[in-house]
Amino acid sequence: MPRKESGEPHSLEKRVNRFCKTLESRFKLMVHTIDESYTSVEADQFLSENKVGWEKRKKMIDMVAAQLILEDFFIASSGDAESRA
């Protein structure tokens, strides 16, 4: 779930919550949200630090950001207080 830098809800929050409720209702599964702020920035930094060139990096940023989001989800689900940061 995106958040503003101030921590306030993003303008898309209502739409995201409505979509989550639709998914929960349709598939009878619990839907979790997670703050994905700055994951693209982190992904770009990670790729840059690992000497991935710009052309390849810009193709991989979303994929790496998705991995970071999933990692945060698993950490939060496990009840582990530690995060990737």
N, C-alpha and C positions, 0 to 999 in steps of 0.2 A: 504494500500500500504506500503510495508516494506521500511524503510529508513536505511541508514548507520548511525552509531552514530554521524558522522560528519555532518549529515543532507543532504549529497549528495544522489542522486538517487541510489537505489539498482540495482544490475545487472539484476534483474527480472522485472524491471519497464516496459521495452518495451513489454515484453510478457504479462504482466498484462494489459497494455493499449490496446494491440491488442485483448485480450480476452474480455475486456469490450466493445470495439467497435463491436465485433462479437455478444455479447449478446444484445446490443442496437439495432443493425440491425435486428437480428432475432426476438426479442420480442417487438420491438417498445416501449421500456421503457428506461428511463434515468438510467444509472448505476453510482453509487457514490463509490468513494474509500475513505478509511480512514486509517490513520496511525495506525497500529496495533503493533507497537514496544512496547516491554516489557509487553504486556497484559498477557502473560503466567507467567511472573515473578510476576506481581501484583496478578494474580489469585492464584498462589501458596502461596504467602504471606497471602492473605485473608483467604485461607483455613487453613493454619498453625495457624494463629492467632485465628481461631475459633475451634481449637483443633481437626481438622480432621486428622485422622491417615494417615501415608504415603501411605499405600496400596490403601485406598479409595481416597486419595488426588490425586494420579497420574492418577486415572481414571476420575477425575472430572475437572482437570486443563483446558483442552480444552473447556469444556462446560462453565466454569466460564469465561474464557478469551473471548469466543464468546459473553457472556452477557455484558462484559465490552465494547467490540467493538460496540455492538448494542446500549448501553447506550450513548457512545460517539457520535454515529451517530444521535441519537434522540436529544441530546443536541445541536449538530452543526446544525441540521435541524430547530430547534426551533428559532435559532437566539439568543439564550441565551448565554451571554458572559461567564457564569460560566461553569466550567467543573467539572468532578468528583474529580479531584485532589485537 
